[in-house]
Amino acid sequence: MKESQREVDRWVTTAVAAERSGFKVRTIRRYIRKGRVSAVMRGRVYLVNLSSLAHAKKPYHKRCLNCGKAFRAARVNQKFCKDRCRILYHNRKYRKKKRIMDKAE
C-alpha cells in the first residue's frame, strides 16, 4: 500500500469512524465540536482523522485531596477518589472552621 493511500484511509466519515473506534456517532460529533478530533467538512459530511480519534478521550489522572492517593477521575472536576474521602474531607474542614469560631468567642 502506498503512503498516499494510507493517508487517505485515515480520513473517514463519522459513521465509519464510529464503526472502527467503538464510539457512537454523536460522541464523535461532540468531539469535533469541542476540537478534540481533527476533522474536515466536505460538503455536508465530516471526514474524521482516525489517528486523532484514538487520543480523543484522555483519562484524567489526579491525586485525592483527602488521602493523597493517585486515581483515575471519571470527570474533569472530580477531586476525591471515593465518596468516603469526599465526606471525610468536608467534615474535617467544617470542624476546623467551627473550632476557630469557638476560640474567637
C-alpha distance (Angstrom), angle and dihedral (degrees) to the residues before:
residue distance angle dihedral
M1 . . .
K2 3.81 . .
E3 3.79 122.6 .
S4 3.81 91.9 -115.1
Q5 3.82 90.3 52.4
R6 3.82 90.7 53.3
E7 3.79 89.5 50.7
V8 3.81 90.9 52.6
D9 3.82 91.7 48.8
R10 3.80 91.3 57.4
W11 3.81 92.0 61.6
V12 3.80 108.8 71.1
T13 3.80 137.5 153.2
T14 3.79 120.4 -89.5
A15 3.82 91.6 -105.3
V16 3.81 92.8 54.0
A17 3.81 90.9 43.7
A18 3.80 89.8 52.3
E19 3.79 91.0 50.4
R20 3.81 93.9 49.1
S21 3.80 98.3 40.7
G22 3.78 102.9 38.3
F23 3.82 93.5 -123.9
K24 3.79 120.4 124.9
V25 3.81 117.4 -107.7
R26 3.81 92.1 -115.8
T27 3.82 90.0 52.3
I28 3.79 90.4 54.1
R29 3.82 90.5 48.4
R30 3.81 89.8 50.8
Y31 3.81 90.0 51.1
I32 3.80 89.1 50.9
R33 3.82 91.7 51.6
K34 3.80 92.0 48.4
G35 3.81 92.2 47.4
R36 3.81 96.5 -117.1
V37 3.81 92.9 122.0
S38 3.79 127.0 46.4
A39 3.79 109.9 -124.5
V40 3.79 138.6 164.0
M41 3.78 125.0 -150.3
R42 3.81 114.9 -132.5
G43 3.78 108.3 -176.0
R44 3.79 104.8 -50.1
V45 3.82 95.1 -24.3
Y46 3.79 128.3 88.0
L47 3.78 118.0 -138.2
V48 3.79 109.8 -151.9
N49 3.80 126.2 -155.9
L50 3.81 106.3 -127.1
S51 3.80 94.7 -154.4
S52 3.82 91.3 57.6
L53 3.81 90.2 47.4
A54 3.79 90.5 59.1
H55 3.82 89.4 63.4
A56 3.81 96.9 37.9
K57 3.77 99.3 103.4
K58 3.78 109.0 50.3
P59 3.79 119.5 -171.7
Y60 3.78 115.3 -121.5
H61 3.80 110.6 -127.7
K62 3.79 112.1 -163.7
R63 3.82 143.7 155.9
C64 3.79 121.9 -114.8
L65 3.82 113.6 -111.9
N66 3.80 91.3 -142.2
C67 3.81 107.8 42.1
G68 3.82 100.8 13.1
K69 3.80 92.9 -127.7
A70 3.82 117.5 148.8
F71 3.80 113.3 -117.1
R72 3.79 141.7 167.0
A73 3.80 109.1 -110.0
A74 3.78 121.2 -141.9
R75 3.82 91.8 -153.1
V76 3.79 134.3 32.8
N77 3.80 94.0 -116.8
Q78 3.82 97.6 45.9
K79 3.82 110.2 125.3
F80 3.80 104.8 173.1
C81 3.79 132.6 57.7
K82 3.84 95.0 -140.1
D83 3.79 138.9 10.9
R84 3.80 88.4 -111.9
C85 3.82 91.0 59.9
R86 3.81 90.9 47.7
I87 3.81 92.4 52.1
L88 3.82 93.8 44.8
Y89 3.81 91.7 49.1
H90 3.81 94.0 51.5
N91 3.83 92.9 43.6
R92 3.80 90.6 51.7
K93 3.80 91.1 47.1
Y94 3.83 92.1 49.5
R95 3.81 93.2 47.6
K96 3.80 91.8 49.3
K97 3.80 90.8 51.4
K98 3.83 90.5 47.6
R99 3.83 91.9 51.4
I100 3.80 91.0 52.4
M101 3.80 90.7 50.1
D102 3.84 91.6 49.1
K103 3.83 91.6 51.5
A104 3.80 91.3 50.4
E105 3.81 91.1 58.0
